[in-house]
């Protein structure tokens, strides 16, 4: 069944035209050239990411030979998704919409940052798909606000300031380290993931892929990977498929709604800038925002510590 599905996906991609004109603001989709520009920016700002060429026989001619996909390796995953549910440290934040209904963001106390701000805008209820895209966008925006994404984007193109010399009083003594060792918990065995980003020609958006290892560097089976995926997405939008540039099957987050969700996120980020001024998001910042959006699908895979714009 899986082989038939892969053949169908291959034919569908082959027959799909390559997006030539930018639709970044209109639809949330990007061209292969914009994907490469966004990837270059991600690699520049986050050196843990790098370009790969993949198998020569699987290269797409609409992408540069050595820029077929992006990868970051050995990303830590400290706990399972079930461990995030209903613990004392969690809090639920109710976000009111303009209508009578409200939606709830769980685990809101886990993310450091400023105070919670109510998201403006009403839910679009024209159809179920658009409503789902709106809900996903709202959740991603809330997470991004907590991580000060807009401040990151505003300063991302500026030169990095010289590293500050630490105050000598802030440097702990060796005795402090001895005390820390005595009080430290046992070593935590964690999973790690290799995270890939490819360009999906059919949906005209990036697509994330995951390959996991246990604490002994043994590959995870699919049931173990789904333990690290939000249950709203596991086995629905996250499936096991063949990587388009490698001879291996990986867990993949299906991109069917990526364009719609990214469009709404981009609009919100631009419109919610402080001071009443609208500051548009640049297309080369696309993957920075995309990774924040993906963190709502795989909340325990800590690739976001590589993002420091």
JOTA-V401754 format. One record per residue. N is the residue number from 1. PHI is phi in radians with two decimals (NA if undefined). BURIAL is I if it has 24 or more other ideal C-beta (glycine too) atoms within 12 Angstrom, else O. D_LAST is the distance of its C-alpha to the last C-alpha in whole Angstrom. Layout:
N|PHI|BURIAL|D_LAST ; N|PHI|BURIAL|D_LAST
This chain:
1|NA|O|43 ; 2|-1.14|O|39 ; 3|-1.16|O|41 ; 4|-1.13|O|42 ; 5|-1.12|O|39 ; 6|-1.13|O|37 ; 7|-1.12|O|40 ; 8|-1.08|O|39 ; 9|-1.10|I|35 ; 10|-1.13|O|36 ; 11|-1.15|O|38 ; 12|-1.08|O|36 ; 13|-1.17|I|33 ; 14|-1.07|O|36 ; 15|-1.41|O|37 ; 16|-1.33|O|34 ; 17|-1.25|O|34 ; 18|-1.38|I|30 ; 19|-1.17|I|28 ; 20|-1.79|O|29 ; 21|-1.73|O|28 ; 22|-1.11|O|24 ; 23|-2.20|O|25 ; 24|-0.98|I|21 ; 25|-1.43|I|22 ; 26|-1.34|O|25 ; 27|-2.20|I|25 ; 28|1.42|I|21 ; 29|-1.60|I|23 ; 30|-2.33|I|21 ; 31|-1.45|I|23 ; 32|-1.00|I|23 ; 33|-1.12|I|22 ; 34|-1.20|I|19 ; 35|-1.07|I|18 ; 36|-1.15|I|18 ; 37|-1.11|I|16 ; 38|-1.15|I|13 ; 39|-1.17|I|14 ; 40|-1.08|I|13 ; 41|-1.16|I|10 ; 42|-1.09|I|9 ; 43|-1.12|I|11 ; 44|-1.16|O|9 ; 45|-1.43|I|6 ; 46|-2.29|I|8 ; 47|-1.08|O|11 ; 48|-1.22|I|13 ; 49|-1.56|I|13 ; 50|-2.62|I|16 ; 51|-1.48|I|19 ; 52|-2.34|I|22 ; 53|-1.65|O|25 ; 54|1.24|I|27 ; 55|-1.22|O|31 ; 56|-0.97|O|33 ; 57|-1.26|O|35 ; 58|-1.88|O|32 ; 59|-1.26|O|30 ; 60|-1.67|I|30 ; 61|-1.28|O|31 ; 62|-1.51|I|28 ; 63|-2.11|I|25 ; 64|-1.08|O|25 ; 65|-0.96|O|27 ; 66|-1.71|O|24 ; 67|-2.27|I|22 ; 68|-1.44|I|23 ; 69|-2.76|I|21 ; 70|-1.86|I|18 ; 71|-2.59|I|18 ; 72|-2.27|I|17 ; 73|-1.92|O|19 ; 74|1.01|O|21 ; 75|-1.40|I|18 ; 76|-1.26|I|20 ; 77|-2.33|I|22 ; 78|-1.36|O|24 ; 79|-2.66|O|26 ; 80|-1.52|I|28 ; 81|-1.07|I|27 ; 82|-1.08|O|31 ; 83|-1.24|O|30 ; 84|-1.50|I|27 ; 85|-1.58|O|30 ; 86|0.95|O|32 ; 87|-1.82|O|32 ; 88|-1.10|O|32 ; 89|-1.43|O|29 ; 90|-1.49|O|28 ; 91|-2.46|O|28 ; 92|-1.95|O|29 ; 93|-1.91|I|27 ; 94|-1.53|O|29 ; 95|-1.90|I|28 ; 96|-1.41|O|30 ; 97|-1.73|O|31 ; 98|-1.21|O|33 ; 99|-1.50|O|36 ; 100|-1.36|O|38 ; 101|-1.47|O|36 ; 102|-2.40|O|33 ; 103|-2.14|I|30 ; 104|-2.08|O|29 ; 105|-1.79|I|25 ; 106|-1.48|I|26 ; 107|1.02|I|25 ; 108|-1.20|I|23 ; 109|-1.40|O|23 ; 110|-1.36|I|21 ; 111|-1.67|I|18 ; 112|-1.36|O|17 ; 113|2.58|O|16 ; 114|-1.37|O|18 ; 115|-1.14|O|21 ; 116|-1.28|O|22 ; 117|-2.02|O|22 ; 118|-1.22|O|25 ; 119|-1.38|I|24 ; 120|-1.44|O|26 ; 121|1.90|O|27 ; 122|-1.75|O|30 ; 123|-1.32|I|31 ; 124|-1.47|O|32 ; 125|-1.96|O|35 ; 126|-1.13|O|36 ; 127|-2.71|O|36 ; 128|-1.10|O|35 ; 129|-1.09|O|32 ; 130|-1.17|O|31 ; 131|-1.13|I|31 ; 132|-1.15|I|29 ; 133|-1.09|I|26 ; 134|-1.09|I|26 ; 135|-1.12|I|26 ; 136|-1.11|I|23 ; 137|-1.13|I|21 ; 138|-1.07|I|22 ; 139|-1.11|I|21 ; 140|-1.14|I|18 ; 141|-1.10|I|17 ; 142|-1.05|I|19 ; 143|-1.12|I|16 ; 144|-1.17|I|13 ; 145|-1.10|I|15 ; 146|-1.19|I|15 ; 147|-1.70|I|12 ; 148|0.96|I|11 ; 149|-1.08|I|9 ; 150|-1.10|I|10 ; 151|-1.13|O|9 ; 152|-1.11|I|5 ; 153|-1.18|I|7 ; 154|-1.17|O|9 ; 155|-1.85|O|7 ; 156|-1.14|I|5 ; 157|-1.54|O|8 ; 158|-1.43|O|9 ; 159|-1.20|O|10 ; 160|-1.23|O|9 ; 161|-1.25|O|12 ; 162|-1.08|O|15 ; 163|-1.12|O|15 ; 164|-1.33|O|17 ; 165|-1.37|O|20 ; 166|-1.17|O|21 ; 167|-1.21|O|24 ; 168|-1.04|O|27 ; 169|-1.20|O|28 ; 170|-1.45|O|25 ; 171|-1.44|O|26 ; 172|-1.22|O|28 ; 173|-1.36|O|32 ; 174|-1.10|O|33 ; 175|-1.09|O|35 ; 176|-1.13|O|32 ; 177|-1.16|O|31 ; 178|-1.09|O|35 ; 179|-1.14|O|35 ; 180|-1.13|O|32 ; 181|-1.14|O|33 ; 182|-1.18|O|36 ; 183|-1.63|O|34 ; 184|-1.19|O|32 ; 185|-1.31|O|32 ; 186|-1.01|O|33 ; 187|-1.03|O|31 ; 188|-1.59|O|29 ; 189|-1.45|O|30 ; 190|-2.13|O|27 ; 191|-1.45|I|26 ; 192|-2.29|I|23 ; 193|-2.31|I|22 ; 194|-1.66|I|21 ; 195|-1.95|I|19 ; 196|-2.03|I|20 ; 197|-2.25|I|19 ; 198|-1.99|I|22 ; 199|-1.77|I|22 ; 200|-1.65|I|25 ; 201|-1.14|I|28 ; 202|-1.23|I|30 ; 203|-1.56|I|27 ; 204|1.07|I|25 ; 205|-2.46|I|22 ; 206|-1.18|I|20 ; 207|-2.47|I|22 ; 208|-1.70|I|21 ; 209|-2.25|I|23 ; 210|-2.32|I|24 ; 211|-2.34|I|26 ; 212|-1.92|I|26 ; 213|-2.29|I|28 ; 214|-1.47|O|30 ; 215|-1.15|O|30 ; 216|-1.78|O|33 ; 217|1.14|O|31 ; 218|-1.62|O|33 ; 219|-1.05|O|32 ; 220|-1.37|I|31 ; 221|-1.45|O|34 ; 222|-1.04|I|33 ; 223|-1.12|O|34 ; 224|-1.25|I|32 ; 225|-1.10|I|29 ; 226|-1.12|I|30 ; 227|-1.18|I|30 ; 228|-1.82|I|26 ; 229|-2.01|I|26 ; 230|-0.93|I|26 ; 231|-1.13|O|30 ; 232|-1.23|O|30 ; 233|-2.02|I|28 ; 234|-0.98|I|30 ; 235|1.11|O|33 ; 236|-1.96|O|32 ; 237|-1.58|I|29 ; 238|-1.87|I|28 ; 239|-2.37|I|31 ; 240|-1.69|I|32 ; 241|-2.45|I|32 ; 242|-1.38|I|32 ; 243|-1.10|I|29 ; 244|-1.19|I|29 ; 245|-2.10|I|29 ; 246|-2.34|I|30 ; 247|-1.59|O|33 ; 248|-2.77|O|32 ; 249|-1.71|O|32 ; 250|-2.33|I|29 ; 251|-1.28|I|28 ; 252|-2.34|I|26 ; 253|-1.62|I|25 ; 254|-1.11|I|27 ; 255|-1.60|I|25 ; 256|-1.06|I|28 ; 257|-1.99|I|26 ; 258|-1.03|I|23 ; 259|-1.07|I|23 ; 260|-1.12|I|25 ; 261|-1.19|I|22 ; 262|-1.10|I|19 ; 263|-1.04|I|21 ; 264|-1.19|I|22 ; 265|-1.12|I|18 ; 266|-1.06|I|17 ; 267|-1.09|I|20 ; 268|-1.14|I|19 ; 269|-1.07|I|16 ; 270|-1.23|I|17 ; 271|-1.39|O|20 ; 272|-1.63|I|19 ; 273|-1.12|O|17 ; 274|-1.24|O|19 ; 275|1.39|O|21 ; 276|1.32|O|23 ; 277|-1.76|O|21 ; 278|-1.54|O|20 ; 279|-2.03|O|17 ; 280|-1.17|O|17 ; 281|-1.47|I|14 ; 282|-1.38|I|14 ; 283|-1.17|I|15 ; 284|-1.27|I|12 ; 285|-1.60|I|10 ; 286|-0.97|I|13 ; 287|-1.26|I|12 ; 288|-1.08|I|9 ; 289|-1.20|I|11 ; 290|-1.01|I|14 ; 291|-1.17|I|13 ; 292|-1.12|I|13 ; 293|-1.09|I|16 ; 294|-1.15|I|17 ; 295|-1.15|I|17 ; 296|-1.33|I|20 ; 297|-1.55|I|22 ; 298|-2.13|I|21 ; 299|-1.18|I|20 ; 300|-1.70|I|21 ; 301|-1.54|I|19 ; 302|-1.57|I|16 ; 303|-1.20|I|14 ; 304|-1.22|I|11 ; 305|-1.25|O|11 ; 306|-1.52|I|9 ; 307|-1.57|I|6 ; 308|-2.53|O|4 ; 309|-1.39|I|0
